[in-house]
Amino acid sequence: MEFGQTLDPLELGRLQFSLPPLQSPEEEAQLTRLKKAAARIAQDPRIFVGTPIFNFPGWVGNFFPEGTETTDYLRAYSKQLSTVEVNSTFYAIPSAEIFQKWKASVSGGFKFCPKFPKSVSHSLDPTHADLKLFLERVLLLGENLGVCFLQLPHYFSSREGERLLTLLSSLPRELRTVVELRNPDFFINQRLKPEWVDKFASRFVGAVSVDTPLERGVAHVSFTSTRTMVRFLGANLHDTDFTRLKEWSKRIVNWHLNGMKEIYFLIHEPDNGLAPMAARKMLDLINEELIARSSATRVPVMEWHALW
């Protein structure tokens, strides 16, 4: 993900990275709705942390055990992190055999988050042949299917919103869709505009938050479902990464303890080799916050194969 990226340390030092306050009327109103919705769902809340890939050769010998073969990358990854983005589906839809192989490589608690094909997200055509094929293939993942995310281009504004709503209304609820909006037109003060909260909620669709250095307006804290996703773009473990992760850990734990059923936090770093380090830090921060909140809940942190 390169959307809104900068690695300039001077620019990073000048940016304001804060999120809206946790104690606010807007946040409390959201949490009240969340508690009511969550009470109707018999499912334990879970937090999933992962990266956008599982097949990085540079992880062998540190994140992966020494000698891990290419064919075992996913198995090794899934023993340490609980979710992964599947960005390859944006460009081409893998075969049914590939999806079946992925499912066979992980445990029941692991979740894949596939991205809708570009041909669908950029046309918003509910009759597109790629949409039918995508639905058939991702549903092969069964219990290992997390949320599927529809990433809209930056130029897509609310003026074209009816096209998006038509597509969303055509999708089966079991797909568990979340939408990534990148145009500031949909947001105000780092929150999704109320009318779009209602439009998504009525269609059981979640809203992806994109936390990226140069596009702060879309780093929103709204949620429209009992499932949500945050896509975090770091700066190769610059100090600001850890400040931002800590602030997100507080909000994610707050959502979790108020009933959010599934929270997906996907960490991108320009250097893919650093992404597991950021993920491990995020897991530590979440657990520290859970302890501070006196919660019996803990997010599992596996013992990694080597110290970074």
N, C-alpha and C positions, 0 to 999 in steps of 0.2 A: 504494500500500500504506500503510495507516494503522495496522496491527497493531503495538501497542507503541510508538507514536510519542510523542515530546515534543520541543518546540523551546525549552523553558525553559532558558536558559543556566545558571542556578543548579543545576537538576536534572541537566543534562548533566554539569556539573562534579563532581557528587557520585557519579555512577554508576561502577561498576567494569566496564570493558569488556574485560578480558583474556580470552584463550582458554586452554584447558588447555595445559600445556607440550609443546613438540615432543619433547623428550627425556624420554620416559616409557615404562614397560613396555607400557602400553595402546597408545601410538602405534606402538611398534616391532612389536608383534604385528599390528597392522593393516597396516603396511607390508610385513611378511613375506608375509601373505596376498595383498596387492596385487601384489607382484612375481611370485608364482606364477601368479596369474590373468592378468596382463599378458603373461607370457611365451608364453601360448597364443594371443595375438591379434596378427595381423600388421597392425598399424595404428600409424602414428606418433602419439605423444601431442600433443595440442593444447590450448591455453588460449583460451577465448572470453570476451571482455568486451563487455558491451552494456548497454542500458537497457530499460525496460519499454515504450517507444513509439518509433516512427520518424517520426511525422507531426506534430511540434510546430512551428507557424508561427514562433514566437519564435527558432528556430534559424537562420532565413534571414538571411544577412549576417554570420554568425559561424561556427557549426558547418557550415551549408550555404552554398554560394556565393550572393552577392547575385543576386537574380532567380530563384532556384530556384522552379519551379512546384510546386503541390501534387501533381501527378501524378508528379513526379520526386523526392519526398521520400525514398522507400524506396531508390531508386538512389543518391542522394547519401549517405544514412545508411550503406549497405552498403559504400561506398568507404572508410569510416573506422572502422567498428566491425564486428565479425565475427559478432554474434548479436543477437537481439532477442526479448524476451518477446512473446507474442501473448495479451494478456489479454482481448481482445474475445470470444474463443471461450468464455469463462466465462459470458457473458450470452446470446450467440446464435452459432450456427455459420454462418460466411459461406458464400456460394455456392461451387460448384466453380470458377466463373470467377474469383472473387477469389483463391483459392489459386493458380490457374494464373498469374494476373497477378503475384502476389507472386514466384512462382518465376522468371518471365521477367525480373524487375527486378533480380536479384542474380546474382553469380558462383557457381561451384560450391562454393567454400569457405565461403560464408555459411550460417548455421544459424538457423532459426526454432524457438522453443520455445513451442508452444501450450499453453494451460491447458485441462484437461478442463472440460467444461460443468458449471455448478453443479448442474444436474439430476442429473448422475452422481456428482459428488463428495459431494453431500449425501444422496443416496439409496443409493449404493453398489450399485445394481441392475445386474447384468451383462446383463440383458435389456432395459434401457431403450433406446427407439428412438434417443435422442440419442447414445448411445454408438456404435451402429452407424454413424450418420451422421458422427460425429466421426472415427471411424477411417477411413472412406472418404475424407473430405475432407483430413485431414492427410497421408495417405499420398500424395496428389497432389504434395506438395512434394518427393518423391523424395530425392535426395542432399542437399537443403537442409533436410530435417527433422532437427533436433537431438534434444533430449529433450522429451517431453510430461510436464507436471507436474500431478499430482493434489493439489489443495490441500484438506486436510481442515479443517473448522471447529474453532474453539478448544475447543468442548465435546466433541468426539469423543475418547474415551479408549480405553485398551487393553481395557477391559471389552467393547467392541464390536468387538474386533480381528478376530474370525473373519469378520465381514461384509466387512471390507477385504481380507482374504486371499483370500476367495472371488472378489471382483472382480479382484484382481491375477492370480490364477491363470487367469482367463478371457481375459486380454489377450495378443495376439500378441507374441512376443519382439522382432520387428522394430520395434515401436512405441517401444522404449527409454524406458520409463516411470521417472519419479522421483516420490517422494511427499513432500509437505510436511506434517509433523505439527506441530500447534501446541499440543497439550496437554502440560504438563510431566510428566504421568503416564508418558510414553514415554521419559523421559530421567533420567539421574543424572550429576551433576557434568559437565554439558555434553557428555555422550556418550549415544548411543542405547543403551538397555538391551540387553545381550548377546542375549537371546532374540529381540529384534526385528532385530538385525543379522543373525542366522541366518535369520529368516523372510523378510526382504527378499532376502538373498543367494541363497537357494535358489530364488527366483522371478526372479532377474536384474533386480531393481528397485533403483534408487538412492534415497538419502535426502537430501532438500533440507535445507540448513541455513539458518535465517532469523536473520540478525543484525539485531536491532532494539533500540533503547535500553532499553525497559522490560520486555522479556521475555528476559532473558539466559539462562535455562535452555534455551531452544530454539535458541540460537546454538551448535549442537553441532559437533563435529569428527569425527564418525563417517562412514565410507563403507561401502557394502554392494555396490558394483559398481565396474567400471572406468570408469564415468561418474558424475559428481556435479554438483550445482548449489548455489551459494550465492546467496541473495537478500539483498541488503544495503540496509537503509533508513537513509539518512543524515539529517543535520539541517541541510540547506542550507549545507554546507561549513563548519560549525562545526569548531573545532580537533580535536574528538574524532573527526570523520569521518576525518581523515588519520592519526590514531593507530591507529584500527581498520583502515583500509585497509592500513597498513604491516604490521600483525600478520598480516592475512590473506595478504598477498603472500608472506610467508615460508612459511606453511603450504602455500599453493597451489604454490609452486615446489618444495617438498619432495615433495608428492604427484606433481607432474609428473615430476620427476627419478627417482622410484621407479616410474614406469610408468603412472600414471593416464592413460587414453587420451583422455578428454574432460572438461574442467573448464569449467563455465559460471558466470561471475560476473556477475550482473545487478544493476545499481546503480539504486536508487530515491532520488530527492530530492523532498521535498515541493514544491519549486519545480522543475518539469520542465526549465526553462531551464538549471538548473545541473547536470543529470545528465551531459551530455557532459564537463564539466570534471572531475567526479569520475572518470569513466571514463578520461579521459586520464591523470589522476594515478595511477590504479591500473595502467595499462599501463606507465607510467614506473617505478613501484615494482617491478613484476614483472621488468622488464628489469634494473633495478639489482640485484635479488636474484640473477637468473641470472648476471650478470657476477661478482658476489661469490662465487658457487658455482663459478666457472670453467667454466660450461657453454657449449657452442657454440650451444645453442638460443637463439633470440631470438623474442619475440612481436612481429610487425610493428606498428609505430606509423606511421600515415599522416601526411603533412603536412597539417595542418588549414588551412582557408581563411582564417582570420583569428586574430589573437591575442585571447584573452579579456581 
